[in-house]
Each structure stands twice: as structure tokens, then as C-alpha cells.
Amino acid sequence: MSNNSGGVSVIDKNTIKKGLKYAVVISLVISALIVLLTFDKASFERALASINPQFMGVLLFLLLINWLVAGLRIKILVTTVGGNITLLDGIIIYLSGAFVSNVTPFATGGGPFQVYFLHKKGLNVGKASIVVVTQFILRIFFFGILTPLFLIFFRWAISPGIIPDYLFYTAFGFGILFSTIIIIFSLVPGVTDTLLNYLFSIDKVKMFFKNNQRAKRLLVKARQELYDFRRSLSLLAKYKGRLLLAGLCTALYWSTLFMIMPIILGGLNLEPHFFRSYIMQTIYYLVIPYMPTPGASGIAEIGFASLFVSFIPGDLIGLVTCIWRFITFYVVLTVGGIFALREITRSRGQES
């Protein structure tokens, strides 16, 4: 990251290129391996012959609705904190952030890049950060609430596929635990203060942070993140209607994304499994953002094929994985990359 006007940081072009190279190469290699390992010529030819040409149009329509809703959510939140952007601005900011997230480990670059972009649109850094943090909170609430409900009431629809049970439920449990902690810390700020006060009353903990500068810096950063959570919620609590609308946009955003896979299955003349696909994808997307590779490349493809083979024919799972990854990853990577790289190039020219 490099500094820009107003003290806002923007990821540099070399970092983008390096992350993009790793993301694409790893994704293509793993996708090719999955196809080779599951390839069956007869099934492949039969599936291609049965494709309804209209289904690609339906997929692209879903993707456009997905982008529209994401941009609308950003516009609503920007308006709530006193800013003003167009819907097109919101869509571009979303796509640019999605691109940077997909080329940085743990998707760490997307949020800061959106803050930078919002700052360029007239928001101060604090308000831009509130918009980005609130999007994260809404995502956590969506998955943190839905996945436990699905586990309790629709256990029959959940299957780890070929993933070992212990690994599947460990990852699932980690995702729910992390979401629950964030929700509690967000809704009940006193819990954070009580916990921190208790920890720092322990002599060994105090000595550890006193003697470890890196740990101390991480603690300061974590406290700042929690403060941003509280500040964003307290501000947005004054506008419950807009917050509810942003929450509905979040639900619609993920729902349109979750519809892509069953539409692909239907387009290949397979059983779409709409409800089961929805449930399983909440689990998938609960865990996948915490993967270390850029855009979760490699892990995303392996995880998808391993998990959804529970209801997708094994001889076609490679084909479905490739089509799904193309729509949800490469299209966003291409369109978002155009806007993100244009902005990065423009910012470099201004610095020069």
C-alpha cells in the first residue's frame, strides 16, 4: 500500500499484478486438475448437447442484479453518513473492491480500496470507513444468523461431500464462532470492555503486551476496529429504515449469488436443488473468505468440488466448477479490474 492525498492508502499496481497472477494461475491449474480427474467424455458431451442457450443469459442477468444490489447498498450507506454518490458510482466502487479483494490474501485489500475510492468521492476517511465496516457487519449478521438456523432445522440438507466430517464441522464451527463473537461485540459493547479489563488484570498478559511491541500494535488495531464497529452501529441506529434497507440489499445480494449454481445445473439438464444449494452455499461462503490465497484461488475450486459433489454428479462436477468459477470470479475479476486499475493508474499520475 502507498499513501495518497488525505492520508488514505491505495494498493500499488505491482501488488495488484502479483496477486492477479497468483490468483489466475492457481485457479486455472486447480480447475484443470479437477476437470481431468472427473472427466467422462460421454457425460461431458451429453451435458454440452443439452445446454439451453438461454441459460447463459439468465446467469449474466443474475450477475447484473447482484452488482446492482451491491452498488445500491453502498449508495444507501453513503447517503446515511451524509455523503452523495450515484448508483453507478456504488456499482463501480463495489466491483473495484471485489477485484482487489480477489487478488489479495484473505481478501484484505478490498475494504481499504473502497475507503480510498469513497474518499475520492468526497467522504472523509472516518465516514468512508463506517460504510465499509457496516457492509462487513451486515455480511456477518447474514451468515451468523442463517447458518445456525439451517444447521438446526434443515440438517438433512447439509452434507460435507467428500470432505472429512471432522474437517467440515471444524471449519463450519470456526465460521459460526467468529460470526457470533463479532455479533456479540457489536451489539453488546460492554462485553468487550469487561473481557479486556479481565485479561489485563492478569499479570502474565500485562507483561506479554508490555514486552511484545508487535502484539501491542495488533491490540491497538483490534481496539480501533471494535471502536469503528460501535461507531458505525450507533450512527446507523438513528436511521433504522435505511439500515433495514441495506440489510435487505445484503440478503438479496447473497441470494442472487447463490442462485447462480442451481441455474448452471438446470442449464446442463441436471436437478437444480435450489433449496439445498442455497443452504450449502451459506456454509461455503461463511468459511471461504478466511482462506489465505488471493481470491481463495485453488481452495475455492477444491472446496466447491469436494462439497457440492454430494448432489452434483461426480463426472460433471469439474464442468460445473469451471462454469461457476467463471461467472462468479473471472467475470468480476475482469470488469472490476478495469475500474480498479484505471483508478490506480489515475492516482499514480496525480502523484507524479
JOZIKA-V207556 format. One record per residue. N is the residue number from 1. RES is the residue in one small letter. PHI is phi in radians with two decimals (999 if undefined). NEAR is the number of other ideal C-beta (glycine too) atoms within 12 Angstrom. Layout:
BEGIN
n = (N & N)
res = (RES & RES)
phi = (PHI & PHI)
near = (NEAR & NEAR)
END
This chain:
BEGIN
n = (1 & 2 & 3 & 4 & 5 & 6 & 7 & 8 & 9 & 10 & 11 & 12 & 13 & 14 & 15 & 16 & 17 & 18 & 19 & 20 & 21 & 22 & 23 & 24 & 25 & 26 & 27 & 28 & 29 & 30 & 31 & 32 & 33 & 34 & 35 & 36 & 37 & 38 & 39 & 40 & 41 & 42 & 43 & 44 & 45 & 46 & 47 & 48 & 49 & 50 & 51 & 52 & 53 & 54 & 55 & 56 & 57 & 58 & 59 & 60 & 61 & 62 & 63 & 64 & 65 & 66 & 67 & 68 & 69 & 70 & 71 & 72 & 73 & 74 & 75 & 76 & 77 & 78 & 79 & 80 & 81 & 82 & 83 & 84 & 85 & 86 & 87 & 88 & 89 & 90 & 91 & 92 & 93 & 94 & 95 & 96 & 97 & 98 & 99 & 100 & 101 & 102 & 103 & 104 & 105 & 106 & 107 & 108 & 109 & 110 & 111 & 112 & 113 & 114 & 115 & 116 & 117 & 118 & 119 & 120 & 121 & 122 & 123 & 124 & 125 & 126 & 127 & 128 & 129 & 130 & 131 & 132 & 133 & 134 & 135 & 136 & 137 & 138 & 139 & 140 & 141 & 142 & 143 & 144 & 145 & 146 & 147 & 148 & 149 & 150 & 151 & 152 & 153 & 154 & 155 & 156 & 157 & 158 & 159 & 160 & 161 & 162 & 163 & 164 & 165 & 166 & 167 & 168 & 169 & 170 & 171 & 172 & 173 & 174 & 175 & 176 & 177 & 178 & 179 & 180 & 181 & 182 & 183 & 184 & 185 & 186 & 187 & 188 & 189 & 190 & 191 & 192 & 193 & 194 & 195 & 196 & 197 & 198 & 199 & 200 & 201 & 202 & 203 & 204 & 205 & 206 & 207 & 208 & 209 & 210 & 211 & 212 & 213 & 214 & 215 & 216 & 217 & 218 & 219 & 220 & 221 & 222 & 223 & 224 & 225 & 226 & 227 & 228 & 229 & 230 & 231 & 232 & 233 & 234 & 235 & 236 & 237 & 238 & 239 & 240 & 241 & 242 & 243 & 244 & 245 & 246 & 247 & 248 & 249 & 250 & 251 & 252 & 253 & 254 & 255 & 256 & 257 & 258 & 259 & 260 & 261 & 262 & 263 & 264 & 265 & 266 & 267 & 268 & 269 & 270 & 271 & 272 & 273 & 274 & 275 & 276 & 277 & 278 & 279 & 280 & 281 & 282 & 283 & 284 & 285 & 286 & 287 & 288 & 289 & 290 & 291 & 292 & 293 & 294 & 295 & 296 & 297 & 298 & 299 & 300 & 301 & 302 & 303 & 304 & 305 & 306 & 307 & 308 & 309 & 310 & 311 & 312 & 313 & 314 & 315 & 316 & 317 & 318 & 319 & 320 & 321 & 322 & 323 & 324 & 325 & 326 & 327 & 328 & 329 & 330 & 331 & 332 & 333 & 334 & 335 & 336 & 337 & 338 & 339 & 340 & 341 & 342 & 343 & 344 & 345 & 346 & 347 & 348 & 349 & 350 & 351 & 352)
res = (m & s & n & n & s & g & g & v & s & v & i & d & k & n & t & i & k & k & g & l & k & y & a & v & v & i & s & l & v & i & s & a & l & i & v & l & l & t & f & d & k & a & s & f & e & r & a & l & a & s & i & n & p & q & f & m & g & v & l & l & f & l & l & l & i & n & w & l & v & a & g & l & r & i & k & i & l & v & t & t & v & g & g & n & i & t & l & l & d & g & i & i & i & y & l & s & g & a & f & v & s & n & v & t & p & f & a & t & g & g & g & p & f & q & v & y & f & l & h & k & k & g & l & n & v & g & k & a & s & i & v & v & v & t & q & f & i & l & r & i & f & f & f & g & i & l & t & p & l & f & l & i & f & f & r & w & a & i & s & p & g & i & i & p & d & y & l & f & y & t & a & f & g & f & g & i & l & f & s & t & i & i & i & i & f & s & l & v & p & g & v & t & d & t & l & l & n & y & l & f & s & i & d & k & v & k & m & f & f & k & n & n & q & r & a & k & r & l & l & v & k & a & r & q & e & l & y & d & f & r & r & s & l & s & l & l & a & k & y & k & g & r & l & l & l & a & g & l & c & t & a & l & y & w & s & t & l & f & m & i & m & p & i & i & l & g & g & l & n & l & e & p & h & f & f & r & s & y & i & m & q & t & i & y & y & l & v & i & p & y & m & p & t & p & g & a & s & g & i & a & e & i & g & f & a & s & l & f & v & s & f & i & p & g & d & l & i & g & l & v & t & c & i & w & r & f & i & t & f & y & v & v & l & t & v & g & g & i & f & a & l & r & e & i & t & r & s & r & g & q & e & s)
phi = (999 & -2.28 & -1.34 & -2.34 & -1.03 & 1.39 & 1.34 & -1.57 & -1.76 & -2.30 & -1.11 & -1.49 & -1.15 & -1.13 & -1.11 & -1.04 & -1.09 & -1.11 & -1.13 & -1.11 & -1.07 & -1.10 & -1.07 & -1.24 & -1.10 & -1.09 & -1.09 & -1.16 & -1.10 & -1.16 & -1.07 & -1.08 & -1.11 & -1.10 & -1.10 & -1.11 & -1.27 & -1.98 & -1.20 & -2.35 & -0.99 & -1.11 & -1.13 & -1.10 & -1.15 & -1.15 & -1.16 & -1.14 & -1.19 & -1.60 & -1.11 & -1.51 & -0.97 & -1.29 & -1.22 & -1.18 & -1.12 & -1.12 & -1.09 & -1.16 & -1.10 & -1.03 & -1.14 & -1.13 & -1.08 & -1.03 & -1.16 & -1.07 & -1.17 & -1.10 & -1.17 & -1.11 & -1.07 & -1.09 & -1.07 & -1.06 & -1.20 & -1.11 & -1.09 & -1.11 & -1.57 & 1.70 & -1.69 & -2.65 & -2.35 & -1.46 & -1.09 & -1.09 & -1.02 & -1.06 & -1.13 & -1.12 & -1.10 & -1.08 & -1.11 & -1.11 & -1.13 & -1.11 & -1.08 & -1.12 & -1.04 & -1.32 & -2.08 & -2.22 & -1.02 & 1.02 & 0.98 & -1.38 & -1.51 & -1.11 & -1.06 & -1.01 & -1.19 & -1.15 & -1.04 & -1.05 & -1.12 & -1.15 & -1.10 & -1.13 & -1.58 & 1.91 & -1.46 & -1.28 & -1.06 & -1.08 & -1.21 & -1.09 & -1.14 & -1.08 & -1.04 & -1.20 & -1.12 & -1.13 & -1.03 & -1.12 & -1.10 & -1.07 & -1.12 & -1.07 & -1.10 & -1.03 & -1.34 & -1.14 & -1.59 & -1.21 & -1.09 & -1.11 & -1.10 & -1.11 & -1.13 & -1.35 & -1.75 & -2.29 & -1.02 & -1.10 & -1.55 & -1.80 & -2.51 & -1.36 & 1.14 & -1.70 & -1.32 & -0.96 & -0.95 & -1.12 & -1.24 & -1.06 & -1.31 & -1.16 & -1.14 & -1.07 & -1.11 & -1.08 & -1.08 & -1.16 & -1.07 & -1.08 & -1.11 & -1.10 & -1.07 & -1.09 & -1.10 & -1.12 & -1.11 & -1.33 & -1.49 & -2.20 & -1.00 & -1.07 & -1.09 & -1.07 & -1.10 & -1.10 & -1.13 & -1.14 & -1.08 & -1.16 & -1.07 & -1.41 & -1.50 & -1.56 & -1.02 & -1.13 & -1.17 & -1.07 & -1.17 & -1.06 & -1.26 & -1.20 & -1.70 & -2.13 & -1.17 & -1.13 & -1.11 & -1.14 & -1.12 & -1.12 & -1.14 & -1.08 & -1.13 & -1.12 & -1.11 & -1.14 & -1.09 & -1.13 & -1.11 & -1.11 & -0.99 & -1.09 & -1.10 & -1.15 & -1.19 & -1.15 & -1.22 & -1.29 & -1.09 & -1.29 & -2.16 & -1.07 & -1.11 & -1.20 & -1.12 & -1.10 & -1.11 & -1.12 & -1.14 & -1.13 & -1.10 & -1.08 & -1.11 & -1.21 & -1.02 & -1.23 & -1.15 & -1.16 & -1.16 & -1.22 & -1.33 & -1.10 & -1.12 & -1.10 & -1.17 & -1.07 & -1.07 & -1.11 & -1.16 & -1.66 & 1.14 & -1.93 & -1.12 & -1.27 & 0.90 & -0.96 & -1.18 & -1.15 & -1.04 & -1.08 & -1.09 & -1.15 & -1.28 & -1.10 & -1.22 & -1.03 & -1.36 & -1.18 & -1.72 & -1.05 & -1.11 & -1.58 & -1.41 & -1.38 & -1.37 & -1.00 & 1.14 & 0.98 & -0.98 & 1.52 & -1.19 & -1.06 & -1.20 & -1.12 & -1.09 & -1.08 & -1.11 & -1.23 & -1.43 & -1.53 & -1.17 & -1.13 & -2.42 & -1.95 & -0.92 & -1.04 & -1.39 & -2.11 & -1.11 & -1.14 & -1.14 & -1.09 & -1.04 & -1.14 & -1.15 & -1.05 & -1.18 & -1.09 & -1.22 & -1.53 & -2.09 & -1.23 & -1.13 & -1.12 & -1.07 & -1.24 & -1.19 & -1.12 & -1.12 & -1.05 & -1.25 & -1.16 & -1.18 & -1.09 & -1.20 & -1.13 & -1.09 & -1.12 & -1.19 & -1.16 & -1.12 & -1.18 & -1.11 & -1.12)
near = (24 & 20 & 15 & 27 & 15 & 21 & 17 & 28 & 28 & 37 & 40 & 27 & 26 & 15 & 27 & 36 & 19 & 19 & 35 & 34 & 19 & 25 & 39 & 28 & 20 & 31 & 36 & 24 & 19 & 32 & 33 & 20 & 20 & 35 & 27 & 15 & 21 & 29 & 22 & 19 & 14 & 13 & 25 & 24 & 16 & 18 & 32 & 18 & 12 & 19 & 25 & 20 & 11 & 13 & 27 & 21 & 14 & 24 & 33 & 21 & 19 & 31 & 35 & 22 & 23 & 34 & 36 & 24 & 31 & 39 & 34 & 32 & 43 & 46 & 33 & 33 & 43 & 39 & 27 & 32 & 36 & 21 & 28 & 18 & 34 & 17 & 23 & 18 & 28 & 36 & 32 & 32 & 45 & 43 & 39 & 47 & 44 & 43 & 41 & 45 & 40 & 45 & 45 & 35 & 26 & 21 & 33 & 26 & 38 & 38 & 37 & 31 & 45 & 51 & 40 & 38 & 47 & 43 & 32 & 29 & 30 & 18 & 32 & 21 & 27 & 25 & 30 & 39 & 33 & 38 & 45 & 40 & 36 & 42 & 44 & 37 & 36 & 40 & 36 & 34 & 29 & 32 & 38 & 30 & 25 & 31 & 37 & 25 & 19 & 27 & 26 & 15 & 14 & 20 & 17 & 15 & 23 & 34 & 26 & 24 & 26 & 23 & 28 & 13 & 15 & 11 & 19 & 27 & 21 & 16 & 29 & 36 & 21 & 22 & 32 & 29 & 22 & 24 & 34 & 24 & 22 & 32 & 26 & 22 & 30 & 33 & 22 & 19 & 20 & 15 & 20 & 24 & 17 & 15 & 21 & 21 & 14 & 13 & 18 & 20 & 12 & 14 & 11 & 13 & 20 & 19 & 13 & 18 & 23 & 14 & 12 & 15 & 12 & 12 & 17 & 19 & 13 & 15 & 22 & 15 & 14 & 22 & 22 & 17 & 24 & 29 & 23 & 30 & 35 & 28 & 24 & 33 & 31 & 19 & 25 & 34 & 19 & 14 & 23 & 14 & 15 & 27 & 30 & 19 & 23 & 38 & 29 & 20 & 35 & 34 & 25 & 25 & 33 & 31 & 26 & 31 & 35 & 35 & 32 & 41 & 40 & 34 & 34 & 41 & 34 & 25 & 30 & 34 & 19 & 30 & 18 & 25 & 27 & 22 & 22 & 29 & 37 & 29 & 36 & 40 & 36 & 37 & 42 & 43 & 37 & 38 & 34 & 34 & 33 & 25 & 32 & 19 & 30 & 37 & 44 & 34 & 36 & 31 & 30 & 38 & 42 & 33 & 38 & 44 & 36 & 31 & 41 & 41 & 27 & 27 & 28 & 38 & 26 & 23 & 25 & 38 & 39 & 34 & 36 & 43 & 39 & 33 & 34 & 43 & 40 & 26 & 33 & 40 & 41 & 29 & 28 & 36 & 35 & 21 & 27 & 39 & 33 & 18 & 32 & 43 & 29 & 21 & 35 & 36 & 19 & 20 & 30 & 19 & 12 & 14 & 15 & 7)
END
